[in-house]
Amino acid sequence: MGLYRRKGSRFWWMSFTVGDERRFQSTKTSSKEIATKIWKKRDGEIALGLFKIGWPGERMTFAELCDEFRSSHSSTLSVNSQRNHRMFSKHLRQFFGDRNLIEIHQRMVEEYREYRRRQPSQRNPKITVKGATVNREMEYLQCMFQFAVTRKYIAESPAAGVRHFDERRERPAKRMLSVEEEQRIFGAAPPYLRVAIILLVQTGGRTYSEGLSLRWDQVDLENLVIHLAGELKTSDSAQPVPLTRQASELLREWKNEQGQKSPFLFPSPRDSNKPIGSVKKVWRTTLKRAGVSYFPIYNLRHVFCTRLSWVAPDAVVQRAMRHSSPETKRVYQLGLVHQVREHMERANDKAYQGRDSLHLRDSASAEECGEKMEACK
């Protein structure tokens, strides 16, 4: 390898050998110092095997990568994941178009991130797309480029190292649901939502995949368990879900009231052979009627975890939540501030054993304080 000047060109050129082929390429700079850095970088790429002549990414378009990734990867996922991937792919293709993979760089990926964040939301054009939505698309894009790297289409992923938005700022604060608030919600909810709320609070199931889409043949009221099936989040999610006395009695009453009109506990009002699609609107309306500040219905899973953690060890909580790791409990457990305060009060009682602990001012009487002041004078 070496640097040299080519006649008639103001740029420095470099020569290098890849395999058995001698290559010549312009550094696109007239500065020898910068040209030397470019030359040394190319030398390192060749030594590490990161550079070769004729990467397929020089000819493959981004749209072609989208199609190949979906056919080889997305097709093995759940129906919901496939639907999300189609939506992600649509937005990405609109931005990157038919550019060749080799033309896409990190700055372009960052521009896409900012561009998507400024776009109006489809559901509510008055607000822009949430950072969480953009993050999911960026994760999908990273998977696509990593797929291209694995198949040797490109040397490295241009999405690697691109930072995501902080989703915590957009999420509503998690808080514990009091029994009094729970009763007010029951009073304001329609019958089917009332049953769904009790089922979620008593089982800790995920809102749609393990709650609102349940079929009656999955509910064993004789042995008081629910047998989950279908597209579950993890293998641990398939474990039987025990039913409490309160939940089982409610489901028996709900089954008698519903009759045999539908195979689902919560059928769609438009088609009884399908489960209800969404309760977001009626949930928001119910909270408003009950005078309870809004929180996602999924947070009922947090309520279940928190209440159970008051009386059960971590192993039982992990089994009830059907988590693969006991550490996941920390994400769902609420009200720890109050529990810490309660245990600190117990610690104070044990440490001070009924004696006064700390006071801002001296506990001496006013007369004694006056005598001390006179003595000081």
C-alpha positions as CSV (number, residue, x, y, z in Angstrom):
1,M,0.0,0.0,0.0
2,G,1.1,3.6,-0.5
3,L,0.1,7.2,-1.2
4,Y,0.9,8.9,-4.4
5,R,0.0,11.9,-6.6
6,R,-1.8,11.2,-9.8
7,K,-1.1,13.5,-12.7
8,G,-3.9,15.9,-13.4
9,S,-5.5,15.3,-10.0
10,R,-5.3,17.5,-6.9
11,F,-6.2,14.6,-4.6
12,W,-3.9,12.1,-3.0
13,W,-4.4,8.5,-4.2
14,M,-3.7,5.3,-2.4
15,S,-2.9,1.8,-3.8
16,F,-3.6,-1.4,-1.9
17,T,-3.9,-5.1,-2.6
18,V,-7.0,-7.2,-1.7
19,G,-6.4,-10.9,-2.3
20,D,-4.5,-11.0,-5.6
21,E,-5.9,-7.8,-7.0
22,R,-4.2,-4.5,-7.0
23,R,-6.6,-1.6,-6.4
24,F,-6.2,2.2,-6.8
25,Q,-8.6,4.7,-5.1
26,S,-8.7,8.4,-4.6
27,T,-8.7,9.7,-0.9
28,K,-10.9,12.7,-2.1
29,T,-8.6,15.1,-0.2
30,S,-5.6,17.3,-1.1
31,S,-4.3,17.1,2.5
32,K,-1.5,14.6,2.9
33,E,-2.2,14.3,6.7
34,I,-5.9,13.4,6.1
35,A,-5.0,11.2,3.2
36,T,-2.6,9.3,5.5
37,K,-5.3,8.7,8.0
38,I,-7.7,7.4,5.3
39,W,-4.9,5.1,4.0
40,K,-4.1,3.7,7.4
41,K,-7.8,3.1,8.1
42,R,-8.1,1.1,4.8
43,D,-5.0,-0.8,5.8
44,G,-6.6,-1.8,9.1
45,E,-9.9,-2.8,7.4
46,I,-8.0,-5.1,5.0
47,A,-6.0,-6.6,7.9
48,L,-9.2,-7.3,9.9
49,G,-11.1,-8.6,6.9
50,L,-13.6,-5.8,7.0
51,F,-12.9,-4.6,3.4
52,K,-13.3,-6.6,0.3
53,I,-14.0,-5.7,-3.3
54,G,-17.6,-6.0,-4.5
55,W,-19.7,-6.1,-1.3
56,P,-23.3,-7.2,-2.3
57,G,-24.5,-4.1,-0.5
58,E,-23.1,-2.0,-3.4
59,R,-25.8,-3.5,-5.6
60,M,-28.6,-4.5,-3.1
61,T,-31.2,-1.9,-2.3
62,F,-32.7,-1.2,1.1
63,A,-36.1,-2.3,-0.3
64,E,-34.6,-5.7,-1.3
65,L,-33.1,-6.1,2.2
66,C,-36.6,-5.4,3.7
67,D,-38.2,-8.2,1.6
68,E,-35.4,-10.7,2.4
69,F,-35.4,-10.0,6.1
70,R,-39.2,-10.3,6.4
71,S,-39.3,-13.6,4.4
72,S,-36.4,-15.2,6.4
73,H,-36.9,-13.7,9.8
74,S,-40.3,-12.1,10.4
75,S,-42.2,-15.1,9.0
76,T,-41.2,-17.1,12.0
77,L,-42.7,-14.7,14.5
78,S,-46.3,-14.2,15.9
79,V,-49.1,-12.7,13.9
80,N,-48.9,-9.5,16.0
81,S,-45.1,-9.2,15.5
82,Q,-45.5,-9.7,11.8
83,R,-48.1,-7.0,11.6
84,N,-45.7,-4.6,13.5
85,H,-42.8,-5.5,11.2
86,R,-44.9,-4.7,8.1
87,M,-45.7,-1.3,9.6
88,F,-42.1,-0.6,10.5
89,S,-40.9,-1.7,7.0
90,K,-43.4,0.6,5.4
91,H,-42.1,3.7,7.2
92,L,-38.5,2.8,6.7
93,R,-38.9,2.2,3.0
94,Q,-40.6,5.5,2.6
95,F,-37.5,7.2,4.0
96,F,-34.6,5.1,2.7
97,G,-36.3,4.3,-0.6
98,D,-34.2,2.4,-3.2
99,R,-30.8,3.5,-1.9
100,N,-28.1,0.9,-2.0
101,L,-27.1,-0.5,1.4
102,I,-23.5,0.8,1.0
103,E,-24.9,4.4,0.7
104,I,-26.7,4.3,4.1
105,H,-24.5,5.7,6.9
106,Q,-25.0,6.5,10.6
107,R,-25.9,10.1,10.1
108,M,-28.7,9.1,7.7
109,V,-30.1,6.7,10.4
110,E,-30.0,9.5,12.9
111,E,-31.8,11.8,10.5
112,Y,-34.5,9.1,10.1
113,R,-34.9,9.0,13.9
114,E,-35.4,12.7,14.1
115,Y,-37.7,12.8,11.1
116,R,-40.0,10.1,12.5
117,R,-40.2,11.8,15.9
118,R,-41.5,15.0,14.2
119,Q,-44.2,13.2,12.2
120,P,-47.9,13.5,13.4
121,S,-49.4,10.5,15.0
122,Q,-51.9,8.5,12.9
123,R,-54.3,8.2,15.8
124,N,-54.0,11.7,17.0
125,P,-52.6,14.2,14.4
126,K,-52.4,16.9,17.1
127,I,-49.4,15.1,18.7
128,T,-46.2,13.7,17.2
129,V,-45.1,10.1,17.1
130,K,-44.0,8.9,20.5
131,G,-40.3,8.2,21.2
132,A,-41.3,4.6,22.2
133,T,-42.7,4.0,18.7
134,V,-39.5,5.4,17.0
135,N,-37.4,3.2,19.3
136,R,-39.2,0.1,18.2
137,E,-38.6,1.0,14.6
138,M,-34.9,1.7,15.3
139,E,-34.6,-1.7,17.0
140,Y,-36.2,-3.3,13.9
141,L,-33.7,-1.4,11.6
142,Q,-30.8,-2.5,13.7
143,C,-31.9,-6.1,13.4
144,M,-32.1,-5.7,9.6
145,F,-28.6,-4.3,9.3
146,Q,-27.2,-6.9,11.6
147,F,-28.9,-9.5,9.4
148,A,-27.1,-7.8,6.4
149,V,-23.8,-7.9,8.2
150,T,-24.2,-11.6,9.1
151,R,-24.9,-12.4,5.4
152,K,-21.8,-10.4,4.4
153,Y,-23.9,-7.8,2.4
154,I,-22.2,-4.9,4.3
155,A,-19.1,-4.7,6.5
156,E,-20.8,-3.0,9.5
157,S,-24.2,-1.8,10.6
158,P,-24.8,1.9,10.1
159,A,-27.4,1.8,12.9
160,A,-24.9,0.6,15.5
161,G,-24.4,3.1,18.2
162,V,-27.4,5.3,17.3
163,R,-29.0,6.4,20.6
164,H,-32.7,5.9,21.4
165,F,-35.2,8.3,23.0
166,D,-35.8,8.1,26.7
167,E,-39.2,6.5,26.9
168,R,-39.6,7.1,30.7
169,R,-40.5,10.7,30.1
170,E,-43.5,9.8,28.1
171,R,-44.9,7.0,30.2
172,P,-47.5,7.8,32.9
173,A,-46.2,7.4,36.4
174,K,-46.9,4.0,37.9
175,R,-48.9,4.1,41.1
176,M,-50.6,1.6,43.3
177,L,-54.4,1.3,43.0
178,S,-56.2,1.5,46.3
179,V,-59.2,-0.7,47.2
180,E,-61.4,2.4,47.4
181,E,-60.4,3.5,43.8
182,E,-60.9,-0.1,42.7
183,Q,-64.5,-0.1,44.0
184,R,-65.2,3.3,42.3
185,I,-64.0,1.9,39.0
186,F,-66.2,-1.2,39.4
187,G,-69.2,1.1,39.9
188,A,-68.5,3.1,36.7
189,A,-67.5,0.1,34.4
190,P,-69.9,-1.8,32.2
191,P,-70.5,-5.4,33.2
192,Y,-68.0,-7.0,30.8
193,L,-65.2,-4.6,31.7
194,R,-66.0,-5.2,35.4
195,V,-65.5,-8.9,34.9
196,A,-62.3,-8.3,33.0
197,I,-60.9,-6.0,35.7
198,I,-61.5,-8.6,38.4
199,L,-60.0,-11.3,36.3
200,L,-56.8,-9.2,35.6
201,V,-56.4,-8.1,39.2
202,Q,-56.9,-11.7,40.5
203,T,-54.7,-13.5,38.0
204,G,-52.1,-10.9,36.9
205,G,-52.7,-11.8,33.3
206,R,-51.5,-9.7,30.4
207,T,-54.4,-7.6,29.2
208,Y,-55.2,-9.0,25.7
209,S,-53.2,-12.2,25.1
210,E,-54.1,-13.7,28.6
211,G,-57.2,-11.9,29.5
212,L,-59.6,-10.4,27.0
213,S,-58.9,-13.1,24.4
214,L,-59.6,-16.0,26.7
215,R,-61.9,-18.8,25.5
216,W,-64.2,-20.7,27.8
217,D,-62.5,-24.0,27.0
218,Q,-59.3,-22.6,28.6
219,V,-61.1,-22.0,31.9
220,D,-61.4,-25.0,34.2
221,L,-63.9,-23.9,36.9
222,E,-63.8,-27.4,38.4
223,N,-60.1,-27.4,39.2
224,L,-59.9,-23.5,39.4
225,V,-57.2,-23.0,36.8
226,I,-56.8,-21.3,33.4
227,H,-54.8,-23.1,30.7
228,L,-53.2,-20.6,28.4
229,A,-52.5,-21.4,24.8
230,G,-51.7,-19.8,21.5
231,E,-49.1,-17.1,21.0
232,L,-47.7,-16.3,24.4
233,K,-44.8,-14.0,25.3
234,T,-42.5,-16.6,26.7
235,S,-42.5,-20.4,27.4
236,D,-43.0,-19.7,31.1
237,S,-46.2,-17.9,30.2
238,A,-47.8,-21.2,29.3
239,Q,-47.9,-22.4,33.0
240,P,-51.5,-22.9,34.4
241,V,-52.9,-19.8,36.1
242,P,-54.7,-20.5,39.4
243,L,-58.1,-18.9,40.0
244,T,-59.1,-17.5,43.4
245,R,-62.4,-18.1,44.9
246,Q,-63.5,-14.5,44.1
247,A,-62.5,-14.9,40.4
248,S,-64.0,-18.3,40.0
249,E,-67.4,-17.3,41.4
250,L,-67.5,-14.3,39.2
251,L,-66.7,-16.3,36.1
252,R,-69.4,-18.8,36.9
253,E,-71.9,-16.0,37.2
254,W,-70.7,-14.4,34.0
255,K,-70.8,-17.7,32.1
256,N,-74.4,-18.3,33.1
257,E,-75.4,-14.8,32.1
258,Q,-73.6,-15.0,28.8
259,G,-74.9,-18.5,27.9
260,Q,-73.3,-20.4,25.0
261,K,-73.5,-17.5,22.5
262,S,-69.7,-17.3,22.0
263,P,-66.6,-19.4,22.7
264,F,-64.9,-16.3,24.1
265,L,-65.3,-14.8,27.6
266,F,-65.3,-11.3,26.1
267,P,-66.7,-11.6,22.5
268,S,-66.5,-8.8,20.0
269,P,-69.9,-6.8,19.8
270,R,-69.6,-7.1,16.0
271,D,-68.7,-10.8,15.7
272,S,-69.3,-13.1,18.6
273,N,-66.9,-15.6,17.1
274,K,-64.0,-13.2,17.7
275,P,-62.6,-11.8,21.0
276,I,-63.0,-8.1,21.7
277,G,-60.3,-6.1,20.0
278,S,-59.7,-3.2,22.3
279,V,-61.0,-1.6,25.5
280,K,-58.9,1.5,25.5
281,K,-61.8,4.0,24.9
282,V,-64.2,2.4,27.4
283,W,-61.4,2.1,29.9
284,R,-60.5,5.8,29.7
285,T,-64.2,6.7,29.9
286,T,-64.7,4.5,33.0
287,L,-61.7,6.1,34.8
288,K,-63.1,9.5,34.1
289,R,-66.6,8.6,35.5
290,A,-65.0,7.0,38.6
291,G,-62.9,10.2,39.2
292,V,-59.6,8.2,39.0
293,S,-56.6,9.7,37.2
294,Y,-55.8,7.8,34.0
295,F,-53.4,4.8,34.0
296,P,-53.1,2.0,31.4
297,I,-55.2,-1.0,32.1
298,Y,-52.0,-3.1,31.8
299,N,-51.0,-1.6,35.2
300,L,-53.5,-4.0,36.8
301,R,-50.7,-6.6,36.3
302,H,-48.5,-4.4,38.5
303,V,-51.3,-4.2,41.1
304,F,-51.5,-8.0,41.2
305,C,-47.8,-8.3,41.6
306,T,-47.6,-5.7,44.4
307,R,-50.5,-7.2,46.5
308,L,-49.1,-10.7,46.2
309,S,-45.6,-9.5,47.2
310,W,-47.0,-8.3,50.5
311,V,-47.7,-11.8,51.7
312,A,-45.8,-14.2,49.5
313,P,-42.0,-14.9,49.0
314,D,-40.3,-14.1,45.7
315,A,-40.5,-17.6,44.4
316,V,-44.3,-17.6,44.6
317,V,-44.5,-14.2,43.0
318,Q,-42.3,-15.3,40.2
319,R,-44.4,-18.4,39.6
320,A,-47.7,-16.3,39.8
321,M,-46.3,-13.7,37.3
322,R,-44.9,-16.5,35.1
323,H,-41.6,-14.7,34.8
324,S,-38.3,-16.4,33.6
325,S,-36.3,-14.4,36.2
326,P,-37.1,-13.3,39.7
327,E,-35.5,-9.9,39.0
328,T,-38.4,-9.0,36.7
329,K,-40.6,-8.6,39.8
330,R,-38.8,-5.3,40.5
331,V,-40.3,-3.8,37.3
332,Y,-43.9,-4.7,38.4
333,Q,-43.8,-4.2,42.1
334,L,-45.3,-0.8,43.2
335,G,-45.6,1.0,46.5
336,L,-42.1,0.2,47.6
337,V,-41.7,3.7,49.1
338,H,-44.5,3.0,51.6
339,Q,-43.0,-0.4,52.5
340,V,-39.6,1.1,53.0
341,R,-41.2,3.8,55.3
342,E,-43.0,1.2,57.3
343,H,-39.9,-0.9,57.8
344,M,-37.9,2.2,58.8
345,E,-40.5,3.0,61.5
346,R,-40.1,-0.5,62.8
347,A,-36.3,0.0,62.8
348,N,-36.7,3.2,64.8
349,D,-39.0,1.5,67.3
350,K,-36.4,-1.2,67.8
351,A,-33.5,1.2,68.0
352,Y,-34.9,3.8,70.4
353,Q,-37.2,1.4,72.3
354,G,-39.9,3.9,73.0
355,R,-37.6,6.8,73.9
356,D,-37.7,10.1,72.1
357,S,-35.2,10.1,69.3
358,L,-34.3,13.5,67.8
359,H,-35.7,17.0,68.3
360,L,-35.0,20.3,66.6
361,R,-34.7,22.2,69.9
362,D,-33.5,21.4,73.4
363,S,-36.1,19.6,75.6
364,A,-35.3,21.7,78.6
365,S,-38.0,23.9,80.1
366,A,-38.3,27.6,79.3
367,E,-37.2,28.6,82.9
368,E,-34.0,26.5,82.6
369,C,-33.3,28.0,79.2
370,G,-33.7,31.5,80.7
371,E,-31.3,30.7,83.5
372,K,-28.7,29.4,81.0
373,M,-29.1,32.7,79.0
374,E,-28.5,34.8,82.2
375,A,-25.5,32.8,83.1
376,C,-24.0,33.4,79.7
377,K,-24.4,37.1,80.1
